[in-house]
Amino acid sequence: MTLAEVEAVARRAHAGQTDKAGRPYAEHLAAVAEGVRERGGSEEQIAAAWLHDAVEDDAVTADWLAAADLPQPAKDIVLAVTKRPGEPAEAYAARVLATPGALLVKAADLAHNAAPERLRALPDAATRDRLRAKYARMRALLGLNDSDEWPPIARRERDDAEA
């Protein structure tokens, strides 16, 4: 599949869905894909960014993903960033860190989720505070902090893949 085809599949799969602020969910997918692209991500990482929530949100099945005409690294990243019911955050973070390319996709996802303008659009302070804490904890588990710059993350993943 081309990136345009992956984008079309993701937009169709999430059609009618909205985020917690009531915005079309496809806006989040586009922002994460663009964040990965801007930060030097590969085509496989960009494809995975478009699909990063598809299995988790039951927008596509794991069987569909397995059979999709996508490079295996893209499929691996999607599965790595797919949260499993009841899974501890530590196990989730370990899987992301163990999967080549997944850290950049998850970092872009967290960056968009935690963007101040996006959090301000949420309906209440309790939700904003809960999500800020959730995203900060995941960033910490992944070894990310506010001073991390995106190119070093991309370089670190390329170095890990070459090792």
Sequence and secondary structure as in RCSB ss.txt:
>XXXX:A:sequence
MTLAEVEAVARRAHAGQTDKAGRPYAEHLAAVAEGVRERGGSEEQIAAAWLHDAVEDDAVTADWLAAADLPQPAK
DIVLAVTKRPGEPAEAYAARVLATPGALLVKAADLAHNAAPERLRALPDAATRDRLRAKYARMRALLGLNDSDEW
PPIARRERDDAEA
>XXXX:A:secstr
  HHHHHHHHHHHTTT B TTS BHHHHHHHHHHHHHHTT  HHHHHHHHHTTTTTTTSS HHHHHHSSS HHHH
HHHHHT   TT  HHHHHHHHHHSTTHHHHHHHHHHHHT HHHHHTSS HHHHHHHHHHHHHHHHHTT  TT  H
HHHHHHHHHHHH 
